[in-house]
């Protein structure tokens, strides 16, 4: 499953609601929920919708690119759609993304929605040209095809990622695995990879437009290459990008499945300083029985050993992870194994998900824990993650760090640690000395800024 960042950076549900921009009169507003892949695809959608003429509509158009990873993510999307309609009564509202793909009928039933598009349809201009008139029946409102019939992923080219200091590049889509808690394969389809040449070309384009940091993203990114000629793996792609695009100053990976990490990827981690020393792992649990019931492909000892081995290759590398609290049948002892793995793997950036049953998944039919137990366990995991993060902040005091400025005096180190910095424009890399931290971010004293 994709990492899910672009929900909250350090904790909480994967999807965060958008900041309301208030009424619009013309133009296209794209509201993005969920993962980095959605962020990238939103730029493709904006371009395709513009070419279809939506930008000229009186009252404007609002496109919601939804997330389905939790029921809370879907609830937030529905809430935002209703608010958008209240603030923009004349706008055309289009809903797409994973939630629209997995439960189109629920969005079709919303009076606020004019059109529902599937994950494949959202990337094509003709889908937007088919925007129906107001008052159409439900069958005309939905254009959602069978996502499992999609066999290829095109290398869509974008020139920028609006409002972002770093750029995201899709390398893969879909997932062939069927974790018992996950609805995402039904929203994204089976795994398919973007041809390596198209990925390299997109990275060149974004680096040439001034992006100092490129983030590779996908739904199950470490499965990259299966089905492509020669079946190249993720490590080969990383090395090819770094060799053929010398303008890329920082290359970052989104979530990976450590059990699929190939030898070239490990070698790149050890030898390529432009590959950022930060990996976000799709762990999900620290207990072997729960991992088996989730249908994960790794065991706890394999995760611990992976972190130990990679630290030997790249001392100082930073690990984050996704962990689910309160999975069905999880006992106190099983939960404690998840709690302990935070320290055993040396995790510092934790995404904690209180288990939320998704209709249509096997886990939703398993014996459920009480909501108060799930909430308590999630709170304990977050507390463990916050304590680990503060220890990590303390270890960086007195060091010198390269910080990519994001916005409002904030940036990220190479290890993806948040830092307060008073110099540099968004997108610039600033060298800084770290004087300490305030419990949430590093305090950075800038030396000199160098243009991205």
PyMOL commands that set and color helices and strands:
alter all, ss='L'
color gray80, all
select helices_A, chain A and resi 36-51+54-56+71-87+98-102+104-108+121-123+125-129+138-141+147-149+184-188+196-208+221-223+234-244+258-260+263-271+288-294+300-313+332-344+362-365+371-395
alter helices_A, ss='H'
color red, helices_A
select strands_A, chain A and resi 28-32+61-66+92-97+115-117+142-143+167-170+172-173+192-193+213-217+250-253+278-284+318-325+347-354+400-407+410-412+418-421+429-437+442-450
alter strands_A, ss='S'
color yellow, strands_A
deselect
rebuild
show_as cartoon
